Amino acid sequence: MLKHKDHFHGSDLELIEKMYGIKKEEIVSFSANVNSLGISPKLSEDLAKHIHCIETYPDRDYTDLKKSIAAYASCDEKNIIVGNGSTELISLFVQVTAPKKALILGPTYSEYEREITLNGGRTSYYPLREENDFTMPVDDFIERLSDDLDLIVLCNPNNPTSSVITNRDMRRILDSCKEHDIYVMVDETYVEFTSNEPEITSVPLTSDYNNLIVLRGTSKFFAAPGLRLGYAVTGNEDLLKEINQKKNPWMISSLAEEAGKIMFSDTDYIKATKGLIFTERKRLFDIFKNSTAFKPYYPNANFMLLQVLDGSEDSHSLFEKCIRQKLMIRDCSTFPFLSDRYIRICFMKPSDNDALLKVLLP
């Protein structure tokens, strides 16, 4: 098990406020990877009209919500499980499958390793390499698969590298995993930010592979981390049945249920988000690509990993420099396989991005 260092998470604004004497409302967080548009006006207005829903229990089967998700994600509603954020679904899946040994693509989100370890399993990492621009060499990865593995965990797009695995390559991985009787958990928290989502998402593959579960949430794309609404898609009927037997009867609140039915059909907001991210992603990548202070790695999600080339700076000094200007970036020295030569930034509104550029590229 790798030792994970302490760090400021994008949600640690209260701690930042206390340490730096900056009001959290004044901080622009390039660290949390949350949609800078905030919640949509439609969700804000329509949800207020449904506030009385909290007077009753939600539908135990979440039928209408699952229909909304199915239409949004292009999958069968009977293959959907909803949960209190994707984190709860990760925990449930690990509890049900009880992997003894798991392989995790790294560097990545630490919660996967934590849940597996808490349930008595062991983890190892397949590290993405800088010489490959942190993209996965699929053939080499497949060669690492063996019968002693029970689970592989893939964040796609991966955090913090913003690299992706196409569903064409995912099929090859799944085929190999079938031969070795390995479950595959794919976390698609950031897939909606990609410019070629149909070529990346593994949701359609759940119809063909019963060793696959795909996780998604609403925290990042829909800017609703406090809503705690996530969902998973799998074509494995036995897995669905076992998770449904072990989960709490009301996984999410009536308010989250109503919010989901609104947001997944909010086409104007979805279009606006994709437009903002596509434009700012290309603009900032081009700017950093032409700089001598940083090496950017091609971003597929709403964030970008940067290698610090300036020998007079490191991730710690750059964090300090930015937070003093009320701009919070992610110091990536705490991620496995990275160091104090790496930072991560999220694509925000153009004016906020410009403010960050003035600090990082004066």
C-alpha contacts under 8 A as a table, 3 or more apart, distances in Angstrom:
res1	aa1	res2	aa2	distance
1	M	113	E	7.80
1	M	122	R	7.21
1	M	123	T	6.17
1	M	124	S	7.02
2	L	336	P	7.28
4	H	110	S	7.62
4	H	334	T	6.34
4	H	335	F	6.96
4	H	336	P	7.06
5	K	334	T	5.07
5	K	335	F	7.69
6	D	334	T	6.80
7	H	331	D	7.63
7	H	334	T	6.46
8	F	11	S	7.94
8	F	12	D	5.97
8	F	16	I	7.97
8	F	330	R	7.59
9	H	12	D	5.27
9	H	31	S	7.08
9	H	32	A	6.99
9	H	330	R	7.78
10	G	13	L	7.04
10	G	29	S	6.58
10	G	30	F	7.77
10	G	31	S	4.79
10	G	32	A	3.85
10	G	33	N	7.66
10	G	330	R	7.80
11	S	32	A	6.53
12	D	15	L	5.41
12	D	16	I	6.42
13	L	16	I	4.93
13	L	17	E	5.95
13	L	24	K	5.44
13	L	27	I	7.81
14	E	17	E	4.97
14	E	18	K	6.27
14	E	24	K	6.34
15	L	18	K	5.10
15	L	19	M	6.14
16	I	19	M	5.15
16	I	20	Y	5.79
16	I	21	G	7.58
16	I	22	I	7.21
16	I	24	K	7.36
17	E	20	Y	5.58
17	E	21	G	5.16
17	E	22	I	4.76
17	E	23	K	5.38
17	E	24	K	5.47
18	K	21	G	5.53
18	K	22	I	7.40
20	Y	324	R	7.84
22	I	26	E	7.04
22	I	27	I	7.38
22	I	326	K	7.23
23	K	26	E	5.45
23	K	27	I	6.97
24	K	27	I	5.29
26	E	326	K	6.57
27	I	323	I	7.93
27	I	326	K	4.75
27	I	327	L	5.78
27	I	328	M	6.83
28	V	326	K	6.28
28	V	327	L	4.98
28	V	328	M	6.15
28	V	352	D	7.50
29	S	32	A	6.08
29	S	327	L	6.12
29	S	328	M	4.76
29	S	329	I	6.68
30	F	33	N	6.51
30	F	327	L	6.96
30	F	328	M	5.41
30	F	329	I	4.92
30	F	330	R	7.15
30	F	344	R	7.97
30	F	345	I	5.19
30	F	346	C	4.66
30	F	347	F	7.12
30	F	348	M	7.09
31	S	328	M	6.00
31	S	329	I	4.82
31	S	330	R	4.86
31	S	344	R	7.13
31	S	345	I	6.15
31	S	346	C	6.27
32	A	346	C	7.49
33	N	220	K	6.27
33	N	302	N	6.71
33	N	303	F	6.52
33	N	345	I	7.95
33	N	346	C	5.32
33	N	347	F	7.79
34	V	38	G	7.96
34	V	219	S	6.91
34	V	220	K	4.32
34	V	221	F	6.52
34	V	222	F	7.88
34	V	223	A	5.42
34	V	346	C	7.94
35	N	38	G	5.98
35	N	220	K	5.77
35	N	221	F	5.45
35	N	222	F	6.51
35	N	223	A	5.09
35	N	273	T	7.38
35	N	348	M	7.35
36	S	223	A	7.44
36	S	347	F	7.84
36	S	348	M	5.21
36	S	349	K	6.23
37	L	40	S	7.38
37	L	223	A	7.53
37	L	273	T	7.18
37	L	349	K	7.61
38	G	222	F	7.39
38	G	223	A	5.20
38	G	224	A	7.78
39	I	43	L	6.73
39	I	44	S	6.91
39	I	222	F	6.20
39	I	223	A	5.40
39	I	224	A	6.56
40	S	43	L	5.26
40	S	44	S	6.31
40	S	222	F	7.76
40	S	263	M	7.99
40	S	269	Y	6.06
41	P	44	S	5.06
41	P	45	E	6.07
42	K	45	E	5.20
42	K	46	D	5.83
42	K	262	I	7.90
42	K	266	D	7.38
43	L	46	D	5.26
43	L	47	L	5.60
43	L	259	A	6.74
43	L	262	I	6.21
43	L	263	M	6.24
44	S	47	L	5.57
44	S	48	A	6.40
45	E	48	A	5.48
45	E	49	K	6.88
46	D	49	K	5.23
46	D	50	H	6.77
46	D	262	I	7.49
47	L	50	H	5.08
47	L	51	I	6.40
47	L	255	L	7.72
47	L	258	E	6.95
47	L	259	A	6.19
47	L	262	I	7.81
48	A	51	I	5.26
49	K	52	H	7.82
50	H	53	C	5.69
50	H	255	L	7.75
50	H	258	E	7.26
51	I	54	I	6.36
51	I	255	L	7.07
52	H	55	E	5.59
52	H	56	T	8.00
53	C	56	T	5.81
53	C	57	Y	7.94
53	C	58	P	8.00
53	C	254	S	5.88
53	C	255	L	6.48
53	C	258	E	7.92
54	I	57	Y	7.06
54	I	253	S	7.65
54	I	254	S	5.53
54	I	255	L	6.22
56	T	254	S	7.35
57	Y	60	R	7.94
57	Y	253	S	7.73
57	Y	254	S	6.33
58	P	62	Y	7.20
58	P	250	W	7.08
58	P	252	I	7.91
58	P	253	S	6.42
58	P	254	S	4.65
58	P	257	E	7.15
59	D	62	Y	4.95
59	D	63	T	7.09
59	D	254	S	7.96
60	R	249	P	6.38
60	R	250	W	6.01
62	Y	65	L	5.34
62	Y	66	K	6.07
62	Y	82	V	7.97
62	Y	257	E	7.37
63	T	66	K	5.27
63	T	67	K	6.34
64	D	67	K	5.04
64	D	68	S	6.37
64	D	261	K	7.26
65	L	68	S	5.10
65	L	69	I	6.29
65	L	257	E	6.22
65	L	258	E	7.63
65	L	260	G	6.32
65	L	261	K	5.40
66	K	69	I	4.98
66	K	70	A	5.93
66	K	77	E	5.47
66	K	78	K	7.99
66	K	80	I	6.59
66	K	82	V	7.79
67	K	70	A	5.02
67	K	71	A	6.22
67	K	77	E	5.74
68	S	71	A	5.29
68	S	72	Y	6.22
68	S	260	G	7.50
68	S	261	K	5.68
68	S	264	F	6.27
68	S	265	S	7.21
69	I	72	Y	4.99
69	I	73	A	5.87
69	I	74	S	7.96
69	I	77	E	7.42
69	I	260	G	7.85
69	I	261	K	7.85
69	I	264	F	6.53
70	A	73	A	5.28
70	A	74	S	5.37
70	A	75	C	4.88
70	A	76	D	5.75
70	A	77	E	5.09
70	A	80	I	7.70
71	A	74	S	5.24
71	A	75	C	6.97
72	Y	264	F	5.90
72	Y	265	S	7.09
73	A	203	V	7.43
74	S	203	V	7.83
74	S	204	P	7.59
75	C	79	N	7.48
75	C	203	V	7.00
75	C	204	P	6.88
75	C	233	V	7.89
76	D	79	N	5.56
76	D	80	I	7.30
77	E	80	I	5.43
79	N	233	V	5.47
79	N	234	T	5.39
79	N	235	G	5.68
79	N	236	N	7.91
79	N	237	E	7.80
79	N	240	L	7.32
80	I	231	Y	6.72
80	I	232	A	5.65
80	I	233	V	4.72
80	I	234	T	6.81
81	I	231	Y	5.50
81	I	232	A	5.16
81	I	233	V	6.51
81	I	240	L	7.51
81	I	244	N	7.82
82	V	89	L	7.92
82	V	229	L	7.30
82	V	230	G	5.82
82	V	231	Y	4.23
82	V	232	A	6.42
82	V	251	M	6.99
82	V	252	I	7.58
83	G	86	S	6.61
83	G	88	E	6.25
83	G	89	L	5.92
83	G	228	R	7.84
83	G	229	L	6.06
83	G	230	G	5.13
83	G	231	Y	5.72
83	G	251	M	5.19
83	G	252	I	6.07
84	N	87	T	7.43
84	N	88	E	5.69
84	N	89	L	7.46
84	N	228	R	4.93
84	N	229	L	5.15
84	N	230	G	5.97
84	N	251	M	5.74
84	N	252	I	5.40
85	G	88	E	5.77
85	G	89	L	6.99
85	G	217	G	6.10
85	G	218	T	7.73
85	G	219	S	7.85
85	G	227	L	7.98
85	G	228	R	4.33
85	G	229	L	4.45
85	G	230	G	4.02
85	G	231	Y	7.28
86	S	89	L	4.99
86	S	90	I	6.19
86	S	215	L	6.28
86	S	216	R	6.11
86	S	217	G	5.55
86	S	229	L	7.30
86	S	230	G	4.61
86	S	231	Y	6.34
86	S	232	A	7.64
87	T	90	I	5.11
87	T	91	S	6.38
87	T	111	E	7.70
88	E	91	S	5.06
88	E	92	L	6.18
89	L	92	L	4.95
89	L	93	F	6.00
89	L	215	L	7.55
89	L	230	G	7.58
89	L	231	Y	7.38
89	L	232	A	7.12
90	I	93	F	5.27
90	I	94	V	6.20
90	I	112	Y	7.29
90	I	115	E	7.54
90	I	215	L	7.83
91	S	94	V	5.26
91	S	95	Q	6.12
91	S	115	E	5.94
92	L	95	Q	5.08
92	L	96	V	6.16
92	L	243	I	6.71
92	L	246	K	7.88
92	L	247	K	7.24
93	F	96	V	5.22
93	F	97	T	6.11
93	F	243	I	7.05
94	V	97	T	5.29
94	V	98	A	5.38
94	V	99	P	6.79
94	V	115	E	6.86
94	V	116	I	6.31
94	V	119	N	7.34
95	Q	98	A	5.23
95	Q	119	N	6.59
96	V	239	L	7.82
96	V	242	E	6.96
96	V	243	I	6.58
98	A	116	I	7.77
98	A	119	N	6.70
98	A	120	G	7.88
98	A	121	G	7.25
99	P	102	A	6.46
99	P	116	I	7.11
99	P	121	G	5.77
99	P	150	D	5.27
99	P	151	L	6.16
100	K	120	G	6.94
100	K	121	G	4.26
100	K	122	R	5.94
100	K	149	L	7.64
100	K	150	D	6.45
101	K	121	G	5.58
101	K	122	R	4.76
101	K	123	T	5.71
101	K	124	S	7.84
101	K	148	D	7.08
101	K	149	L	5.24
101	K	150	D	5.62
101	K	151	L	6.75
102	A	116	I	7.73
102	A	121	G	7.35
102	A	122	R	6.28
102	A	123	T	4.82
102	A	124	S	6.40
102	A	149	L	5.79
102	A	150	D	5.88
102	A	151	L	4.64
102	A	152	I	5.50
102	A	153	V	7.44
103	L	123	T	5.84
103	L	124	S	5.05
103	L	125	Y	5.46
103	L	126	Y	6.71
103	L	149	L	7.14
103	L	151	L	6.36
103	L	152	I	4.68
103	L	153	V	6.36
104	I	112	Y	7.88
104	I	113	E	7.76
104	I	123	T	7.09
104	I	124	S	6.27
104	I	125	Y	4.76
104	I	126	Y	6.05
104	I	152	I	5.68
104	I	153	V	4.77
104	I	154	L	6.48
105	L	108	T	6.81
105	L	125	Y	5.75
105	L	126	Y	4.95
105	L	127	P	6.15
105	L	128	L	7.22
105	L	152	I	7.84
105	L	153	V	6.34
105	L	154	L	5.61
105	L	155	C	7.34
106	G	125	Y	5.90
106	G	126	Y	5.89
106	G	127	P	4.78
106	G	128	L	6.03
106	G	336	P	6.89
106	G	337	F	7.37
107	P	127	P	6.42
107	P	128	L	6.94
107	P	159	N	7.50
107	P	160	P	7.04
107	P	161	T	7.66
107	P	335	F	5.87
107	P	336	P	5.15
107	P	337	F	5.94
107	P	338	L	7.19
108	T	155	C	7.28
108	T	158	N	6.66
108	T	159	N	5.32
108	T	160	P	6.20
108	T	335	F	6.93
108	T	336	P	7.49
109	Y	112	Y	6.69
109	Y	159	N	6.49
109	Y	160	P	7.92
110	S	113	E	5.68
110	S	114	R	6.39
111	E	114	R	4.94
111	E	115	E	6.15
112	Y	115	E	5.49
112	Y	116	I	6.35
112	Y	153	V	7.49
113	E	116	I	5.24
113	E	117	T	6.02
113	E	123	T	6.47
114	R	117	T	5.23
114	R	118	L	6.06
115	E	118	L	5.09
115	E	119	N	6.32
116	I	119	N	5.26
116	I	120	G	6.59
116	I	121	G	5.19
116	I	122	R	6.91
116	I	123	T	7.31
117	T	120	G	5.11
117	T	121	G	4.92
117	T	122	R	6.02
117	T	123	T	7.35
118	L	121	G	7.30
126	Y	141	F	7.49
127	P	337	F	6.90
128	L	132	N	7.49
128	L	134	F	4.81
128	L	135	T	6.27
128	L	136	M	6.14
129	R	132	N	5.42
129	R	133	D	6.56
129	R	134	F	4.97
129	R	135	T	7.34
130	E	133	D	4.78
130	E	134	F	5.18
131	E	134	F	7.26
132	N	135	T	5.66
132	N	136	M	7.54
132	N	137	P	7.83
133	D	297	Y	6.16
133	D	298	Y	7.99
134	F	161	T	6.37
134	F	163	S	6.74
134	F	297	Y	7.69
135	T	163	S	5.70
135	T	164	V	7.07
136	M	141	F	7.36
136	M	164	V	8.00
136	M	165	I	7.26
137	P	140	D	5.58
137	P	141	F	6.27
138	V	141	F	5.01
138	V	142	I	6.16
138	V	169	D	7.02
138	V	173	I	7.69
139	D	142	I	5.25
139	D	143	E	6.39
140	D	143	E	5.10
140	D	144	R	6.66
141	F	144	R	5.25
141	F	145	L	7.06
142	I	145	L	5.40
142	I	173	I	6.28
142	I	176	S	6.79
143	E	146	S	8.00
145	L	149	L	7.08
145	L	176	S	7.58
145	L	177	C	7.22
145	L	180	H	7.45
146	S	149	L	5.85
146	S	180	H	5.99
147	D	150	D	7.69
147	D	180	H	4.82
147	D	181	D	6.96
147	D	182	I	7.71
149	L	152	I	7.66
149	L	180	H	7.72
149	L	182	I	6.28
150	D	181	D	7.00
150	D	182	I	4.73
150	D	183	Y	6.09
151	L	182	I	5.21
151	L	183	Y	4.63
151	L	184	V	5.74
151	L	185	M	7.39
152	I	182	I	7.13
152	I	183	Y	6.44
152	I	184	V	5.07
152	I	185	M	6.35
153	V	184	V	6.10
153	V	185	M	4.96
153	V	186	V	6.09
153	V	187	D	7.77
154	L	158	N	7.44
154	L	184	V	7.61
154	L	185	M	6.27
154	L	186	V	4.86
154	L	187	D	6.26
155	C	158	N	4.55
155	C	159	N	6.82
155	C	186	V	5.67
155	C	187	D	4.56
155	C	188	E	6.33
155	C	189	T	7.86
156	N	159	N	7.90
156	N	163	S	7.38
156	N	164	V	5.46
156	N	165	I	6.47
156	N	186	V	6.60
156	N	187	D	5.92
156	N	188	E	5.29
156	N	189	T	7.63
156	N	190	Y	7.21
156	N	191	V	6.73
156	N	200	I	7.93
157	P	162	S	5.47
157	P	163	S	5.46
157	P	164	V	4.61
157	P	165	I	7.28
157	P	188	E	6.61
157	P	189	T	7.76
157	P	190	Y	5.94
157	P	191	V	5.98
157	P	300	N	6.78
157	P	301	A	6.28
158	N	161	T	5.67
158	N	162	S	5.10
158	N	163	S	5.52
158	N	164	V	6.38
159	N	162	S	5.70
159	N	163	S	7.95
160	P	303	F	7.77
160	P	304	M	7.46
160	P	305	L	6.34
160	P	332	C	7.97
160	P	344	R	6.80
161	T	297	Y	7.33
161	T	299	P	7.54
161	T	304	M	6.86
161	T	305	L	5.48
162	S	297	Y	7.86
162	S	298	Y	7.28
162	S	299	P	4.95
162	S	300	N	5.32
162	S	301	A	5.44
162	S	302	N	7.91
162	S	303	F	6.51
162	S	304	M	6.09
162	S	305	L	6.97
163	S	298	Y	7.24
163	S	299	P	6.46
163	S	300	N	6.02
163	S	301	A	7.82
164	V	200	I	7.19
164	V	300	N	6.86
165	I	169	D	6.38
165	I	170	M	6.52
165	I	200	I	6.44
166	T	169	D	5.32
166	T	170	M	6.14
166	T	199	E	5.72
166	T	200	I	4.41
166	T	201	T	7.46
167	N	170	M	4.53
167	N	171	R	6.09
167	N	199	E	5.88
167	N	200	I	4.97
167	N	201	T	6.19
167	N	202	S	5.74
167	N	205	L	7.85
168	R	171	R	5.39
168	R	172	R	7.00
168	R	199	E	7.53
169	D	172	R	5.15
169	D	173	I	6.46
170	M	173	I	4.98
170	M	174	L	6.05
170	M	202	S	7.38
171	R	174	L	5.01
171	R	175	D	6.02
171	R	205	L	7.61
172	R	175	D	5.15
172	R	176	S	6.34
173	I	176	S	5.24
173	I	177	C	6.13
174	L	177	C	4.89
174	L	178	K	6.09
174	L	184	V	7.27
174	L	209	Y	7.39
174	L	211	N	7.62
174	L	212	L	7.73
175	D	178	K	5.16
175	D	179	E	6.63
176	S	179	E	5.19
176	S	180	H	6.61
177	C	180	H	5.08
177	C	181	D	5.82
177	C	182	I	4.83
177	C	183	Y	6.98
177	C	184	V	7.57
177	C	211	N	7.93
178	K	181	D	4.91
178	K	182	I	6.11
178	K	183	Y	7.96
178	K	211	N	7.01
179	E	182	I	7.85
181	D	211	N	7.94
182	I	211	N	6.88
183	Y	211	N	4.74
183	Y	212	L	6.07
184	V	211	N	6.01
184	V	212	L	4.88
184	V	213	I	6.46
185	M	212	L	6.03
185	M	213	I	5.10
185	M	214	V	6.03
185	M	215	L	7.55
186	V	202	S	7.60
186	V	212	L	7.59
186	V	213	I	6.34
186	V	214	V	4.82
186	V	215	L	6.19
187	D	214	V	5.93
187	D	215	L	4.76
187	D	216	R	6.36
188	E	191	V	5.14
188	E	201	T	7.35
188	E	214	V	6.76
188	E	215	L	5.70
188	E	216	R	5.19
188	E	217	G	8.00
189	T	192	E	7.80
189	T	215	L	7.03
189	T	216	R	4.88
189	T	217	G	5.72
189	T	218	T	7.92
189	T	220	K	7.14
190	Y	193	F	5.74
190	Y	194	T	7.46
190	Y	220	K	7.12
190	Y	221	F	7.07
190	Y	301	A	5.89
190	Y	302	N	7.37
191	V	194	T	5.54
191	V	197	E	6.31
191	V	200	I	7.44
191	V	201	T	6.68
191	V	301	A	6.83
192	E	197	E	6.41
192	E	221	F	6.84
193	F	197	E	7.84
193	F	221	F	7.04
193	F	274	K	6.29
193	F	277	I	6.99
193	F	300	N	7.45
193	F	301	A	5.16
193	F	302	N	5.86
194	T	197	E	5.45
194	T	300	N	5.34
194	T	301	A	5.30
194	T	302	N	7.72
195	S	274	K	7.87
195	S	278	F	6.89
195	S	300	N	7.27
196	N	199	E	5.64
196	N	200	I	6.71
197	E	200	I	5.08
197	E	201	T	5.81
198	P	201	T	5.86
201	T	204	P	7.30
202	S	205	L	5.23
202	S	206	T	7.01
202	S	214	V	6.84
203	V	206	T	5.56
203	V	214	V	6.35
203	V	233	V	6.77
204	P	207	S	6.12
204	P	208	D	7.92
205	L	208	D	5.34
205	L	209	Y	6.19
205	L	212	L	7.93
206	T	209	Y	5.29
206	T	210	N	6.67
206	T	212	L	6.12
206	T	213	I	7.05
206	T	214	V	7.87
206	T	233	V	7.09
206	T	234	T	5.34
206	T	235	G	5.02
207	S	210	N	7.65
207	S	234	T	7.80
207	S	235	G	5.53
208	D	235	G	7.62
209	Y	212	L	5.91
209	Y	235	G	6.92
209	Y	236	N	7.84
210	N	234	T	7.11
210	N	235	G	5.47
210	N	236	N	4.58
211	N	236	N	7.02
212	L	234	T	6.13
212	L	235	G	7.49
212	L	236	N	7.66
213	I	232	A	6.70
213	I	233	V	5.73
213	I	234	T	4.65
213	I	235	G	7.75
214	V	232	A	5.44
214	V	233	V	5.18
214	V	234	T	6.51
215	L	230	G	7.57
215	L	231	Y	6.04
215	L	232	A	4.40
215	L	233	V	6.62
216	R	230	G	5.78
216	R	231	Y	5.43
216	R	232	A	6.10
217	G	220	K	7.37
217	G	229	L	6.12
217	G	230	G	3.99
217	G	231	Y	6.06
218	T	221	F	5.99
218	T	222	F	5.18
218	T	223	A	6.83
218	T	224	A	5.87
218	T	225	P	6.82
218	T	227	L	7.87
218	T	228	R	7.57
218	T	229	L	5.96
218	T	230	G	6.16
219	S	222	F	6.00
219	S	223	A	5.24
219	S	224	A	4.43
219	S	225	P	3.79
219	S	226	G	7.32
219	S	227	L	7.42
219	S	228	R	7.14
219	S	229	L	7.53
220	K	223	A	5.03
220	K	224	A	6.78
220	K	225	P	6.83
221	F	224	A	7.99
221	F	273	T	7.85
222	F	263	M	7.48
224	A	227	L	5.38
224	A	228	R	7.46
225	P	228	R	5.87
227	L	256	A	5.97
228	R	252	I	7.57
228	R	256	A	7.45
229	L	252	I	6.81
229	L	256	A	6.36
229	L	260	G	7.65
234	T	237	E	7.86
234	T	239	L	7.99
234	T	240	L	7.28
235	G	240	L	7.97
236	N	239	L	5.32
236	N	240	L	6.24
237	E	240	L	5.02
237	E	241	K	6.11
238	D	241	K	5.10
238	D	242	E	6.20
239	L	242	E	5.19
239	L	243	I	6.11
240	L	243	I	5.29
240	L	244	N	6.06
241	K	244	N	5.17
241	K	245	Q	6.18
242	E	245	Q	5.05
242	E	246	K	6.33
243	I	246	K	5.19
243	I	247	K	5.93
244	N	247	K	5.38
247	K	251	M	7.20
248	N	251	M	5.60
250	W	253	S	7.08
252	I	256	A	6.25
252	I	257	E	6.81
253	S	256	A	5.19
253	S	257	E	6.20
254	S	257	E	4.97
254	S	258	E	6.28
255	L	258	E	5.19
255	L	259	A	6.11
256	A	259	A	4.94
256	A	260	G	6.08
257	E	260	G	5.30
257	E	261	K	6.57
258	E	261	K	5.26
258	E	262	I	6.51
259	A	262	I	5.16
259	A	263	M	6.10
260	G	263	M	5.29
260	G	264	F	6.07
261	K	264	F	6.06
261	K	265	S	7.10
262	I	265	S	5.87
262	I	266	D	6.46
263	M	266	D	5.03
264	F	267	T	7.81
266	D	269	Y	5.64
266	D	270	I	6.35
267	T	270	I	5.03
267	T	271	K	6.01
268	D	271	K	5.22
268	D	272	A	6.13
269	Y	272	A	5.05
269	Y	273	T	6.09
270	I	273	T	5.24
270	I	274	K	6.30
271	K	274	K	5.29
271	K	275	G	6.10
272	A	275	G	5.11
272	A	276	L	6.19
273	T	276	L	5.25
273	T	277	I	6.21
274	K	277	I	5.25
274	K	278	F	5.91
275	G	278	F	5.31
275	G	279	T	6.19
276	L	279	T	5.42
276	L	280	E	6.11
276	L	349	K	7.57
277	I	280	E	5.28
277	I	281	R	5.61
277	I	302	N	6.24
277	I	347	F	6.61
277	I	348	M	7.90
278	F	281	R	5.32
278	F	282	K	6.39
279	T	282	K	5.57
279	T	283	R	6.25
280	E	283	R	4.96
280	E	284	L	5.94
280	E	347	F	6.36
280	E	348	M	7.71
280	E	349	K	7.90
280	E	350	P	6.91
281	R	284	L	5.48
281	R	285	F	5.99
281	R	299	P	7.26
281	R	302	N	7.08
281	R	303	F	7.87
281	R	347	F	6.43
282	K	285	F	5.22
282	K	286	D	6.09
283	R	286	D	5.39
283	R	287	I	6.33
284	L	287	I	5.02
284	L	288	F	6.17
285	F	288	F	5.32
285	F	289	K	5.88
285	F	296	P	6.63
285	F	298	Y	7.20
285	F	299	P	7.61
285	F	304	M	7.96
286	D	289	K	4.99
286	D	290	N	6.31
287	I	290	N	5.39
287	I	291	S	6.52
288	F	291	S	4.97
288	F	294	F	6.29
288	F	295	K	6.81
288	F	296	P	6.09
289	K	294	F	7.51
289	K	295	K	6.35
289	K	296	P	5.99
291	S	294	F	6.17
291	S	295	K	7.71
291	S	361	L	7.97
292	T	295	K	7.63
292	T	309	L	7.02
292	T	310	D	7.61
293	A	308	V	6.31
293	A	309	L	4.98
293	A	310	D	4.92
293	A	361	L	7.52
294	F	306	L	6.10
294	F	307	Q	5.43
294	F	308	V	4.85
294	F	309	L	5.06
294	F	310	D	7.10
295	K	306	L	5.57
295	K	307	Q	4.95
295	K	308	V	6.71
295	K	309	L	6.81
296	P	304	M	6.99
296	P	305	L	6.07
296	P	306	L	4.55
296	P	307	Q	6.39
297	Y	304	M	6.72
297	Y	305	L	5.77
297	Y	306	L	6.40
298	Y	304	M	7.20
299	P	302	N	7.36
299	P	303	F	6.43
299	P	304	M	5.11
299	P	305	L	7.43
300	N	303	F	7.75
301	A	304	M	7.55
302	N	346	C	5.82
302	N	347	F	5.62
303	F	344	R	6.85
303	F	345	I	5.49
303	F	346	C	4.01
303	F	347	F	5.70
304	M	344	R	5.60
304	M	345	I	5.50
304	M	346	C	6.39
304	M	347	F	7.89
305	L	342	Y	6.99
305	L	343	I	6.03
305	L	344	R	4.52
305	L	345	I	6.74
306	L	342	Y	5.59
306	L	343	I	5.36
306	L	344	R	5.96
306	L	345	I	7.87
307	Q	341	R	5.59
307	Q	342	Y	4.56
307	Q	343	I	6.64
308	V	311	G	7.71
308	V	313	E	7.21
308	V	314	D	6.41
308	V	315	S	7.43
308	V	341	R	4.93
308	V	342	Y	5.74
308	V	343	I	7.43
309	L	341	R	7.52
310	D	313	E	5.67
310	D	314	D	7.80
311	G	314	D	7.41
313	E	317	S	5.96
313	E	318	L	6.59
314	D	317	S	5.45
314	D	318	L	6.12
314	D	340	D	5.56
314	D	341	R	5.47
314	D	342	Y	7.54
315	S	318	L	5.20
315	S	319	F	6.04
315	S	331	D	5.26
315	S	332	C	7.00
315	S	333	S	6.95
315	S	340	D	4.84
315	S	341	R	5.80
315	S	342	Y	5.89
315	S	343	I	5.78
316	H	319	F	5.14
316	H	320	E	6.30
316	H	331	D	6.48
316	H	340	D	6.86
317	S	320	E	5.09
317	S	321	K	6.08
318	L	321	K	4.95
318	L	322	C	6.07
318	L	360	L	7.55
319	F	322	C	5.25
319	F	323	I	6.02
319	F	328	M	6.91
319	F	329	I	6.04
319	F	330	R	7.20
319	F	331	D	6.37
320	E	323	I	5.28
320	E	324	R	6.16
321	K	324	R	5.50
321	K	325	Q	6.97
321	K	359	V	7.38
322	C	325	Q	5.24
322	C	326	K	6.52
322	C	327	L	5.01
322	C	328	M	6.14
322	C	329	I	7.02
322	C	356	L	7.42
322	C	359	V	6.52
322	C	360	L	7.82
323	I	326	K	4.64
323	I	327	L	4.77
323	I	328	M	5.18
323	I	329	I	7.66
324	R	327	L	7.22
327	L	356	L	6.94
329	I	343	I	7.14
329	I	344	R	6.40
329	I	345	I	5.63
329	I	346	C	7.92
330	R	343	I	5.57
330	R	344	R	5.04
330	R	345	I	6.43
331	D	334	T	7.09
331	D	340	D	7.34
331	D	342	Y	6.86
331	D	343	I	4.94
331	D	344	R	6.78
332	C	335	F	5.54
332	C	338	L	6.53
332	C	339	S	6.61
332	C	340	D	6.67
332	C	341	R	7.94
332	C	342	Y	5.34
332	C	343	I	4.98
332	C	344	R	6.57
333	S	336	P	7.89
333	S	338	L	5.59
333	S	339	S	4.12
333	S	340	D	4.48
333	S	341	R	7.23
333	S	342	Y	6.51
333	S	343	I	7.72
334	T	338	L	7.26
334	T	339	S	7.19
335	F	338	L	5.58
335	F	339	S	7.52
338	L	341	R	7.58
338	L	342	Y	6.76
339	S	342	Y	6.09
340	D	343	I	7.80
347	F	353	N	6.85
348	M	352	D	6.16
348	M	353	N	5.85
349	K	352	D	5.36
349	K	353	N	6.14
350	P	353	N	5.01
350	P	354	D	6.07
351	S	354	D	5.06
351	S	355	A	6.33
352	D	355	A	5.05
352	D	356	L	6.39
353	N	356	L	5.12
353	N	357	L	6.22
354	D	357	L	5.03
354	D	358	K	6.38
355	A	358	K	5.29
355	A	359	V	6.82
356	L	359	V	5.25
356	L	360	L	6.22
357	L	360	L	5.13
357	L	361	L	5.32
357	L	362	P	7.16
358	K	361	L	5.42
358	K	362	P	4.85
359	V	362	P	5.57
